Amino acid sequence: MKFAIPLSMLPIEEIQPLGIAADQMGYDYVAVSDHLIHPETFSVPYPYTEDGSVRWEPGTDWPDPINTLSLLAGATKNIQFYTSVYVLPARNPMRVAKEIATLSALSGGRFDLGIGMGWMPEEFDAGGQEFRKRGKRADEMIEVMKLLWTGEMVSFEGEFFQFDTLEMLPAPKNDIPIFVGGFSEPALNRAANHDGWISDMHSLKELKVLIDNIEDKRAKAGKKSDYEHICFSCWDAFSLEGFAKMKELGVTTMTTYPWMLYGAMNDAPLAEKIDGMERFYKEVVCKLR
């Protein structure tokens, strides 16, 4: 099992030192999340909590994921990166394709794209995109981006996007894996058709049902390629034994704030976070790889 350090909902000045520390210690991934804006009032409830409230406060830093990972790519050597998740359909596919191809090329192919469909209409308004058809738009965006990433002269004529023959360079150094976040049925269907799934926080029982569902969809579609189940630590399994159970369920990459296992929250001093990462690596990562 691989291990990822999330760098979201943290002070922006801590992102680079934590990313460098993760690289030097030998962690597999760092992950960053994404929101364009935080409106004063949300028009819809947050879908990932029982009461519909978001998990962060106003004033939380949400740096642009691609810019953030470009910074980390230049400051690290081996660690890989993914977005958890990037609100793809709130953006323009040409710009996204260019930014991601550049990041992939500059990082030596260390970037994997984790996407979500988004839940906040205000975010789409800010990005100048339609909220209602975001799933269909995202599917077509992926077609567009993969075409552009060939580095060849290409054209496209779709429902949402059209362009005449052109090329976009630099092309990525390798195929960019696409992971899909969410646990609605459309999200699981979409995830089963790509390279991996990114979970929210679940119980072990819930996680097993979701992984089995995706694997069943993949089997029915005849898909046999390597697949990533990238999962946040389960709320009822936050221990070495619990992480081992997640591995048994088929989790390939576990994402967690390791310092929390030792009593430090995200507002703890940077030194405490790095100490927690070191302890977690020795006490958990080395035993479950």
Secondary structure, 3 states (H helix, E strand, C coil): CEEEEECCCCCHHHHHHHHHHHHHHCCCEEEECCCCCCCCCCCCCCCCCCCCCCCCCCCCCCCCHHHHHHHHHHHCCCCEEEECCEEHHHCCHHHHHHHHHHHHHHHCCCEEEEEECCCCHHHHHHHCCCCCCHHHHHHHHHHHHHHHCCCCCEEEECCCCEEEEECCCCCCCCCCCEEEECCCHHHHHHHHCCCEEECCCCCHHHHHHHHHHHHHHHHHCCCCCCCEEEEECCCCCCCHHHHHHHHHHCCCEEECCHHHHHCCCCCCCHHHHHHHHHHHHHHHHHHHC
